[in-house]
Amino acid sequence: MSKIAIITGASSGIGAATAIALAERGVDSILTFNNHEDRVLDVVAAVKERGAKAIPLRLDVSVSASFLTFRDEVIALLVQEWKATAFDYLVNNAGFLQMASFEDTTVELFESYQRVLLKGPFFLTQALLPVLSDGGAIVNVTSNSVYQSGMGPGGSAYASMKGGLTTLTRYMAMEFGGRGIRVNAVAPGATRTRIADDAYDKYPQAIQRIVDNTALGRLGEANDVGATIAAVLSDDFRWVTGQSIESSGGAKLAITN
Ligand SMILES: NC(=O)c1ccc[n+]([C@@H]2O[C@H](COP(=O)([O-])OP(=O)(O)OC[C@H]3O[C@@H](n4cnc5c(N)ncnc54)[C@H](OP(=O)(O)O)[C@@H]3O)[C@@H](O)[C@H]2O)c1
């Protein structure tokens, strides 16, 4: 029987690319979206084209009070669509970025980051844990902004939450190890997606600077990171847990003259 993944924020970018990379490995998925059902339906179609199955489900990761209802919806879907009682992989990916200097960061923005990027993955994982198979795997999508290689002005609150999620990843790995569940963080570098209101399309001049500083000499694409996440979830990584793996093509590792 096919493995089943739940991917949050799968209507766009890295989450969508992860669904497709997993489909290429024969993994089915439940794909969550928040505002963009139209986009998630395109991802469902792309997964089907690759011979796997995907079911969309709405989830606002900022509303932790909804997570037990979400779990009930997942349990019902597993029975209805797969005749299963558990799923195998969880990808905590949903997120957003709104650059703001330290001085300009409002309490509202800070709390919004906290709800979506840290509290959401914490309590969503807690809610879903009883339905995650023993021997399963979790990837928390963090960011290389937690390392010097990805630091930049305007990211202090965002990166603080991603740093919290990186630490949480190690604690999850420790506490879930008894059930054989692996937990790793994948930390993307600059990746062309819709993040930050389509910033990579709007500010092409910023891309050249990133390319010049990247060892592999180009901007990351969503499918580069999706492939990393699918690999880390797979059995090839069966002896790796509690780690933070940067997927950036070597950010700040370029030889510059
Ligand atoms: N792109 C980069 O350069 C980069 C670098 C480092 C880390 N990351 C991380 O990678 C992850 C994916 O980002 P992306 O670049 O793929 O961005 P994206 O293209 O903007 O996609 C973001 C996804 O998250 C969902 N989402 C946003 N807020 C949500 C909420 N409150 N509840 C549920 N879903 C929500 C969106 O759903 P709807 O559109 O349906 O609302 C969408 O599916 C994020 O955690 C981000 O921080 C990205």
PDBQT file of the ligand as one rigid body, heavy atoms in Angstrom, charges set to zero:
ROOT
HETATM    1  N1  LIG A 301      10.781  30.777  -0.687  1.00  0.00    +0.000 N 
HETATM    2  C1  LIG A 301      11.823  31.003   0.092  1.00  0.00    +0.000 C 
HETATM    3  O1  LIG A 301      12.789  31.711  -0.288  1.00  0.00    +0.000 OA
HETATM    4  C2  LIG A 301      11.876  30.342   1.455  1.00  0.00    +0.000 A 
HETATM    5  C3  LIG A 301      13.110  30.361   2.141  1.00  0.00    +0.000 A 
HETATM    6  C4  LIG A 301      13.189  29.786   3.405  1.00  0.00    +0.000 A 
HETATM    7  C5  LIG A 301      12.064  29.189   3.970  1.00  0.00    +0.000 A 
HETATM    8  N2  LIG A 301      10.879  29.186   3.294  1.00  0.00    +0.000 N 
HETATM    9  C6  LIG A 301       9.727  28.548   3.957  1.00  0.00    +0.000 C 
HETATM   10  O2  LIG A 301       9.129  27.612   3.085  1.00  0.00    +0.000 OA
HETATM   11  C7  LIG A 301       7.750  27.430   3.439  1.00  0.00    +0.000 C 
HETATM   12  C8  LIG A 301       6.894  27.502   2.179  1.00  0.00    +0.000 C 
HETATM   13  O3  LIG A 301       6.985  28.821   1.622  1.00  0.00    +0.000 OA
HETATM   14  P1  LIG A 301       6.955  29.094   0.046  1.00  0.00    +0.000 P 
HETATM   15  O4  LIG A 301       8.231  29.804  -0.274  1.00  0.00    +0.000 OA
HETATM   16  O5  LIG A 301       6.574  27.886  -0.703  1.00  0.00    +0.000 OA
HETATM   17  O6  LIG A 301       5.798  30.218   0.011  1.00  0.00    +0.000 OA
HETATM   18  P2  LIG A 301       4.453  30.377  -0.835  1.00  0.00    +0.000 P 
HETATM   19  O7  LIG A 301       4.667  30.025  -2.276  1.00  0.00    +0.000 OA
HETATM   20  O8  LIG A 301       3.970  31.741  -0.501  1.00  0.00    +0.000 OA
HETATM   21  O9  LIG A 301       3.480  29.267  -0.185  1.00  0.00    +0.000 OA
HETATM   22  C9  LIG A 301       3.013  29.419   1.132  1.00  0.00    +0.000 C 
HETATM   23  C10 LIG A 301       1.996  28.341   1.444  1.00  0.00    +0.000 C 
HETATM   24  O10 LIG A 301       1.648  28.447   2.818  1.00  0.00    +0.000 OA
HETATM   25  C11 LIG A 301       0.253  28.546   2.949  1.00  0.00    +0.000 C 
HETATM   26  N3  LIG A 301      -0.094  29.373   4.121  1.00  0.00    +0.000 N 
HETATM   27  C12 LIG A 301       0.319  30.626   4.418  1.00  0.00    +0.000 A 
HETATM   28  N4  LIG A 301      -0.248  31.031   5.577  1.00  0.00    +0.000 NA
HETATM   29  C13 LIG A 301      -1.008  29.997   6.014  1.00  0.00    +0.000 A 
HETATM   30  C14 LIG A 301      -1.831  29.781   7.148  1.00  0.00    +0.000 A 
HETATM   31  N5  LIG A 301      -2.031  30.736   8.085  1.00  0.00    +0.000 N 
HETATM   32  N6  LIG A 301      -2.456  28.590   7.278  1.00  0.00    +0.000 NA
HETATM   33  C15 LIG A 301      -2.296  27.625   6.355  1.00  0.00    +0.000 A 
HETATM   34  N7  LIG A 301      -1.558  27.765   5.249  1.00  0.00    +0.000 NA
HETATM   35  C16 LIG A 301      -0.916  28.944   5.091  1.00  0.00    +0.000 A 
HETATM   36  C17 LIG A 301      -0.259  29.134   1.644  1.00  0.00    +0.000 C 
HETATM   37  O11 LIG A 301      -1.619  28.749   1.446  1.00  0.00    +0.000 OA
HETATM   38  P3  LIG A 301      -2.719  29.629   0.600  1.00  0.00    +0.000 P 
HETATM   39  O12 LIG A 301      -1.963  30.289  -0.529  1.00  0.00    +0.000 OA
HETATM   40  O13 LIG A 301      -3.723  28.615   0.149  1.00  0.00    +0.000 OA
HETATM   41  O14 LIG A 301      -3.291  30.616   1.557  1.00  0.00    +0.000 OA
HETATM   42  C18 LIG A 301       0.697  28.480   0.647  1.00  0.00    +0.000 C 
HETATM   43  O15 LIG A 301       0.232  27.194   0.302  1.00  0.00    +0.000 OA
HETATM   44  C19 LIG A 301       7.445  28.519   4.480  1.00  0.00    +0.000 C 
HETATM   45  O16 LIG A 301       7.449  27.956   5.781  1.00  0.00    +0.000 OA
HETATM   46  C20 LIG A 301       8.602  29.497   4.320  1.00  0.00    +0.000 C 
HETATM   47  O17 LIG A 301       8.846  30.218   5.503  1.00  0.00    +0.000 OA
HETATM   48  C21 LIG A 301      10.773  29.737   2.053  1.00  0.00    +0.000 A 
ENDROOT
TORSDOF 0
